Amino acid sequence: MEGTKHYLLTEYAHGAGCGCKIAPAVLQEILGNATQSAHFENLLVGHTTNDDAAVVDLGNGTALIATADFFMPIVDDAFDFGRVAAANAISDVYAMGGKPLLALALLGWPVDKLPAALAARVMEGARSICAEAGIPLAGGHSIDTTEPLFGLSVNGLVPLERVKRNATAQNGDLIYLTKALGTGILSTAGKRKLLRVEDREQLVKQLVTLNSFGSVLGGISEVTAITDVTGFGILGHLSEICKGSDLSAELHFSSLPLLSGLDDYLKQNVMPDATFRNWNAYNKDLFLHPEVDATRAFMILPDPQTNGGLLFTASPEAAERIETEMRQAGLSEFAKPIGRIIQKAEKLISVLP
């Protein structure tokens, strides 16, 4: 395409993946005064609890899940960018306990800077992930932009009794996470040309992995709350669970799953700019145990994830069943709690060794 020129997509965008999200404080300013102009009795989930998707009761025992997600490139390869963005958008349906139904593409492309053939590769990557999820990429919309961006609008279905939310955790619940942390750090290492080949491979593998286990969790009544960890890091998304549930959490830092090789990049102070804004947004509600390495906690807890794992809470009585289901789904390394929900305390989250 265009001769032999090789395009690195991340060089054409100022942000990367879910790290492109508007800062929490600014987002709150945008949405804080928003009110429903009328009461929609069939709207089960809207924007008030920062849930992952909207949910509407269809009146037949089934609910419609609707979401949209898009961002700028987190990887250089166009096909991989399409796969990552698609998997990330579809994740919101899984985070509500549902199954995806169909997707529409959202494409912004700087046609004066990047060839259309590259955008076609982005679409091909997205179609491959949609096919893996068993849904069509049925249409979409495109605009000419100054930076490349891509994502999906996704609809899904879920039985009413299986709808999961992020604000319904219960005191005493165990906390689980289904993917390792560190995609923001590794993707930043990639932009700085510091990322090792083997780490690039594990990064892309995680970024394109569907969170389809959410559909399984939807069928387990003892699973009380689900969200996916994205641009606000595990610190931000666990904070949303706690605030919405009017509870607090204890998080065991040594139990957090991390991508391999992460500490090598931390020693080089590799981290996204969004880490600072996330930390500033949430650290006032955080207690760090003196035995927890404060520097590592600062770099890891607010690290913005892209298509991160499902963060969910569940009754301790269901632990054996849930961990068995996780092992059967190929999630053996994550089949153990990383913390627990507790009564509302002075600090929203306590990070223990």
N, C-alpha and C positions, 0 to 999 in steps of 0.2 A: 504494500500500500504506500502510495506516494514514494515510489522508488524503494530505497533501502533504509529509509529513516525509521528509527525505532523510538516509539513514543512511550514515555514513562508517565502514566496518568497522574501520579501523586505530585508531579512537578507543575501541574496545571491547576492545582487547588490549594487554597490557603488552609483548609481543614482536612480532616480525615475521618471517615466513618462516623460513628456515633459521637465522636469528639467534636463534631460540628454543632451539636445541640446548643441552643441558646442557654446561657447561664441560668441556674435555678432562680436567682433573685430577679433577673430580667423577665424570665418566663412568668414568674408569679405576678409581676407588675402588669404583664400583658393579659393574663387570665384572671387575676385576682378579683376584678370588679365585674366579671362576666356573670350574667344571670340568665336563667331561662326566661324567654319572653312569654312562654306559656307552659302549662303543665302537660307533659306528654306521659300519660299513665303507662304506656307500653315501653318506655325507655327505662331499662333496668340499671344500666351503667352509663354514666356520662363522664364529664370531665372533672367532677368535684373531688374525686379521690385520687386523681392522677393514675387511674388504671391504664392498662395497656391497650384497651380497645373499647369501643362503644358496644353495648349489647341491647337488642330490642326483642321483646317478647312477641313472637309471631302469632300467638293465640291458639296454637295447636300442640302445646307441650314442648315446642322447640324455640330456641332463641337464635337470632341472627347476630353474628359478631362482625363488626366493621372496623377496619384500621387502615392507616396509611403511614408509610415510613420511607424516607429517602435521605441520601447524604452524598457527600463528595468522596472521591476514591480513597480507599485505605490501602489498596494494593495497586501495583503498576500495570498489571496485565488486564486488558479489557474484559476478557472472558471471565476471569476470576472476579473482577469487580462486579459483574452482573450476577455471579453466583452468590457472592457475599451479601449484596444488597437485597437479593430476593430472599435468601434464608433469614436475614435479619427481619424483614418485613413480615414474613409468614410466622415468625416466632411469636408475634403478638396474639395471634389466634390460638396457638398452643398454650400461651400463658393464661388464657381464659378457660382452659380445659376443653377447648373445642377442636374441630377438625376443619381445615381449610376447604373452601368450595371453589373459588375462582380468584384470579388476580388480574389487575390492570396495571400497565407500566406507566411510570412517571419519569420522563426523560428530559433533562436539560443538557444541551450540547453546544459548545462554542464552535460553530461550524466554520468560522474563519481561522481557527487554530488547530482543530483536530479533524481528520478525515471521517466521513460518514461511515466508512468501512469499519472503523473502530467502534462506533456506536452500534453497528450491527453485531459485532462480537459481544458487546455488553448484553444485548438482547438475547443472543444465543446462550450465554451463560445463565441468564435469568430463566429461560425456557427449560434448561436442563434441571434446575432446582425445582421449578414448578412441576416438571414431570416426575421428579423424585417424590414430591409431596402428593402426587396424584391429582393435580389440578391443571386446568388450562391457563395460559397467559392469553386472555381473551380480547385484549385491546389496550387502549391507554391514551396518553396525551404527551406531546413533546413541544418544547419551546427552545428558541435560540438563547443561550445564556453566556455569561462571561467565563464561567467555570463549569466543568462537567459535573453533573449530579444525576443520580438514578435511584429509583426505588419502586415500590409497588403499593397499590391500594388493594387490600385483600379482604374478602368476605369469607366467613366460616359459619358453621352450624354447631349447636350444642344443645342437648336436652336441658330443659330448665333446671332440673335438679343437679346438673353437673357444672353449672356456671361457677367458675372460681374467680375470686377478686383478690386485690392486694391489701384490703383493709379489714380483713375478717379473721386475723390470727387470734388464738386463744392463749390465755395464761398457761404456761407449762408446756407449750408446744416445742417440739424439736425443730431445728432449722437445718435445711439441706441446700446444697448447691450442686448443679449437674455438669458444670464445666470448670476448667481451671481459669484463674485470673491472670491478667498480664497482657492482653491483646493491645491495649493502648501503648504500653511500654515497647513491645516488640514492633508494632507498626511504626512508632517514632524512630526506633533504631533503623528500620528500613528506609525511612525518609532521609536519615543522616548517613546512609550507606555503611552502616555498622552491623547490619543483620547477617548472621551466618546462614549459609545455605540450609543447613539442617533445621535451624530455627524458623526460617522462612517457610519451610515445608510444614512444620507443625502449626504455625500460625494460620496458614491458608486452610489447612485441614480443619482446624477448629472453627474458623470463620464461616466455612461453607456447610458445617454440620447442622442439620435441622434439629430443632428442639421438639421433635414429635412425641417425646415422652410425656409432654403436657397432656396429650389426649388420654394417656393411661392414668395420669394423676387425676384427671377430671372424673374418672370412674371410681375413685376412692373417697368415700365420704369423710374419712378422718383427715384428709388433706384440707386444711382450713384456709390457706391463702397461697397464692402464686403470683409471682411477677418474673420478668426476665431482667437480667443485669445488663444495662446498656450504658448510655453516655454519662450517667451520674455516678458510676462505680458502685461497688457493693455497699459502700457507706451510704450513698444517697438512696438507693433502692430499698435497703433495709430500713432506713429512716422513714421512708414512705409507708412501709408496712406497719411500723411501730406507731407513727402518728395517726394513721387511719384507724388503727385498732385500739388506740389509746392505751398502749402498753409500751414496755421497754424490752431490750434484748441484751443478752450476754453472748459475745462472739469470741470464740477461741482462736487466737491468731495463728497458733501452730497447726491448727486443723484446716486452715484455708488451703485449697488445692491451687498450686501455682504452675504455670507453664515452665518447662525445663529450661535451664540456662538463664532464667530471669535475673538472678543476682549478679551475673556478669555485666548486664546492662545497667543495673542499679548502681553498681560501683563506678560506672562512667557518667552517672547522673542523667541517664536517658529517661525522659518522661515527657508526656504531652503537656502543652500549656494548660489544657483543660483540667489537669490534676490540681493546679493551684486554685482555680475558681471553684471546683467541687469541694476542696478542703475548706475554703473560706465560707462556703455555704453551709457546711454541715458540722464542722469541728466543734462549734460551741455546744453542741448536744452530745459530745463524745467524751468518755472517760477512758484514758489509757492507763492500764496497770503499769506500775514502775518497771516490771520485768519485761515489758514489751518494748522492743527496739523502736523508738519513736520515729526515727528516720525511715526505716522500712515501712512502718505503718503509714506514714505520710505518703510514701510513694505508691503503695499497693492499694490501700483502702479506697481512695478516691480515683483510682486509675479508670478512665472511661473505657468501657468494654464495647465491642461491636459484636452483635449476635452472641452475647454472653449466655451463660447458663441460666436455667430456671432456678430461681431462689424461692423455696417454698417451705411452709410450716405445716406440721402434722402432729396429731396426738401421739404421745409416747406409746400408747397401746397398739398403734398400727406400725411401729417401727420395723418389726420383723417382716411383715408383709411388704412394706414399701421397699426395704433394702433388698428383699428377694426379687421384687419387680425390677429394681434398678440393675441388679446383677444380670438378670435375664435380658435386659435391654442393652447390655454392653457397657453399663455405667458402674462397674464394680469398684473402680477407684474412688467413686464419689458416694458409695453406699454407706456413709456414716455421717452423723450430725456434725455441724460446724458450730453449733451454739444452741441457745434455747430462748424462748420468749418468757419474760417475767412480768410481774406486776409493774405498773408505771413507777419509775424511779426518778431521782433528781436529774440524771442524764438519760437520754434516749437510748444510747448504745454504750455498753461497757465492753472494752476490748481486753480480754484476759490472755495470759500466756498460752 
